[in-house]
Amino acid sequence: MPQSSEANKLTFEIHRAQSAVVEDLARLHMEVFTPEDNIPALLGPRYVRATYRWFVISKRAYTLIAVARGNVVGLVAVTDTSFTTPLFRASFLELLRSLAKKPLILFQKRLWQRLARGDKSSTRLRKRIVNDRRVAQLAVIIVKKEFRGQGIFPALIDAAKAISKGRGSRAIRAGVYKENRQSRRAFEKVGWIEMPELEANNLVFYVTYLDSEFAEEMRASAGQFS
Ligand SMILES: CC(C)(COP(=O)(O)OP(=O)(O)OC[C@H]1O[C@@H](n2cnc3c(N)ncnc32)[C@H](O)[C@@H]1OP(=O)(O)O)[C@@H](O)C(=O)NCCC(=O)NCCS
């Protein structure tokens, strides 16, 4: 891109991630998430690396990084449509390797809940949004702990919105664990709207519209389908 911003005296830049930083992205992921709260972290660093490789190189996705003092201190990965199935395919070998290495993971109920969730649509509005090829999906967003609250999250979100709009998306949705209060607060602060229609298991979904016509369309659909 690149774009720079200054908030609370911290200077950072937002760039498009290239393959060379995949290792840094995986490391940041493993630093922030624990196997208890995140399925990829449960599957291990090799699996996490495989997922970021796909987020970086796939034509259906892009990843942005925030760089401060020469280090990757934040990231956001966005896919043009739902990512569950293509990501599952792209990282399947690493999934098998992880399971072969740690077979006890197979007894974890949340692994099956995650795999079974896919993007099954329960309501007509949910189906409409989930299957709409113009609705991008924010797969993951992270700010390194010591860099939080300094404007990196809103800068990553603004840059992602501009890029997704340029790629033809009309909205972006993001799934967040219900109990992840900090993340929910961060999305709410930048104006994303919670969509109870998309709620699944322990995930809540937030949406931001990239064009007002589409926002109107979805509002009308919500009324029509409620
Ligand atoms: C989500 C995340 C990227 C936000 O980055 P950030 O730099 O903290 O974002 P912001 O500073 O813009 O906003 C965070 C808000 O949450 C608030 N917050 C912090 N901890 C909180 C908590 N335990 N409960 C509720 N709100 C909390 C902050 O105070 C701030 O709100 P405020 O400005 O009104 O005080 C960062 O917290 C993170 O990396 N979390 C781990 C990864 C993650 O869960 N990602 C999201 C799912 S993919």
PDBQT file of the ligand as one rigid body, heavy atoms in Angstrom, charges set to zero:
ROOT
HETATM    1  C1  LIG A 301      -8.855  -7.695  19.169  1.00  0.00    +0.000 C 
HETATM    2  C2  LIG A 301      -7.587  -6.862  19.147  1.00  0.00    +0.000 C 
HETATM    3  C3  LIG A 301      -6.950  -7.007  17.771  1.00  0.00    +0.000 C 
HETATM    4  C4  LIG A 301      -7.938  -5.403  19.408  1.00  0.00    +0.000 C 
HETATM    5  O1  LIG A 301      -6.776  -4.613  19.390  1.00  0.00    +0.000 OA
HETATM    6  P1  LIG A 301      -6.622  -3.336  20.367  1.00  0.00    +0.000 P 
HETATM    7  O2  LIG A 301      -5.396  -2.635  19.994  1.00  0.00    +0.000 OA
HETATM    8  O3  LIG A 301      -6.756  -3.806  21.755  1.00  0.00    +0.000 OA
HETATM    9  O4  LIG A 301      -7.931  -2.542  19.928  1.00  0.00    +0.000 OA
HETATM   10  P2  LIG A 301      -8.503  -1.146  20.478  1.00  0.00    +0.000 P 
HETATM   11  O5  LIG A 301      -7.492  -0.495  21.353  1.00  0.00    +0.000 OA
HETATM   12  O6  LIG A 301      -8.995  -0.413  19.302  1.00  0.00    +0.000 OA
HETATM   13  O7  LIG A 301      -9.816  -1.559  21.320  1.00  0.00    +0.000 OA
HETATM   14  C5  LIG A 301      -9.834  -2.469  22.374  1.00  0.00    +0.000 C 
HETATM   15  C6  LIG A 301     -10.952  -2.098  23.325  1.00  0.00    +0.000 C 
HETATM   16  O8  LIG A 301     -11.233  -3.195  24.147  1.00  0.00    +0.000 OA
HETATM   17  C7  LIG A 301     -11.174  -2.741  25.510  1.00  0.00    +0.000 C 
HETATM   18  N1  LIG A 301     -10.820  -3.882  26.333  1.00  0.00    +0.000 N 
HETATM   19  C8  LIG A 301      -9.592  -4.321  26.645  1.00  0.00    +0.000 A 
HETATM   20  N2  LIG A 301      -9.700  -5.417  27.415  1.00  0.00    +0.000 NA
HETATM   21  C9  LIG A 301     -11.021  -5.643  27.570  1.00  0.00    +0.000 A 
HETATM   22  C10 LIG A 301     -11.795  -6.630  28.279  1.00  0.00    +0.000 A 
HETATM   23  N3  LIG A 301     -11.186  -7.609  28.962  1.00  0.00    +0.000 N 
HETATM   24  N4  LIG A 301     -13.161  -6.540  28.255  1.00  0.00    +0.000 NA
HETATM   25  C11 LIG A 301     -13.771  -5.564  27.563  1.00  0.00    +0.000 A 
HETATM   26  N5  LIG A 301     -13.110  -4.612  26.857  1.00  0.00    +0.000 NA
HETATM   27  C12 LIG A 301     -11.749  -4.664  26.890  1.00  0.00    +0.000 A 
HETATM   28  C13 LIG A 301     -10.156  -1.667  25.495  1.00  0.00    +0.000 C 
HETATM   29  O9  LIG A 301     -10.245  -0.896  26.676  1.00  0.00    +0.000 OA
HETATM   30  C14 LIG A 301     -10.584  -0.936  24.250  1.00  0.00    +0.000 C 
HETATM   31  O10 LIG A 301     -11.752  -0.179  24.463  1.00  0.00    +0.000 OA
HETATM   32  P3  LIG A 301     -11.698   1.374  24.983  1.00  0.00    +0.000 P 
HETATM   33  O11 LIG A 301     -10.851   2.129  24.016  1.00  0.00    +0.000 OA
HETATM   34  O12 LIG A 301     -13.140   1.778  24.958  1.00  0.00    +0.000 OA
HETATM   35  O13 LIG A 301     -11.090   1.350  26.334  1.00  0.00    +0.000 OA
HETATM   36  C15 LIG A 301      -6.567  -7.336  20.229  1.00  0.00    +0.000 C 
HETATM   37  O14 LIG A 301      -7.195  -7.258  21.455  1.00  0.00    +0.000 OA
HETATM   38  C16 LIG A 301      -6.058  -8.745  19.999  1.00  0.00    +0.000 C 
HETATM   39  O15 LIG A 301      -5.101  -8.969  19.282  1.00  0.00    +0.000 OA
HETATM   40  N6  LIG A 301      -6.682  -9.740  20.647  1.00  0.00    +0.000 N 
HETATM   41  C17 LIG A 301      -6.261 -11.144  20.500  1.00  0.00    +0.000 C 
HETATM   42  C18 LIG A 301      -6.649 -11.721  19.169  1.00  0.00    +0.000 C 
HETATM   43  C19 LIG A 301      -8.134 -11.735  18.964  1.00  0.00    +0.000 C 
HETATM   44  O16 LIG A 301      -8.901 -12.136  19.842  1.00  0.00    +0.000 OA
HETATM   45  N7  LIG A 301      -8.578 -11.325  17.769  1.00  0.00    +0.000 N 
HETATM   46  C20 LIG A 301      -9.986 -11.208  17.425  1.00  0.00    +0.000 C 
HETATM   47  C21 LIG A 301     -10.593 -12.447  16.926  1.00  0.00    +0.000 C 
HETATM   48  S1  LIG A 301      -9.879 -13.019  15.426  1.00  0.00    +0.000 SA
ENDROOT
TORSDOF 0
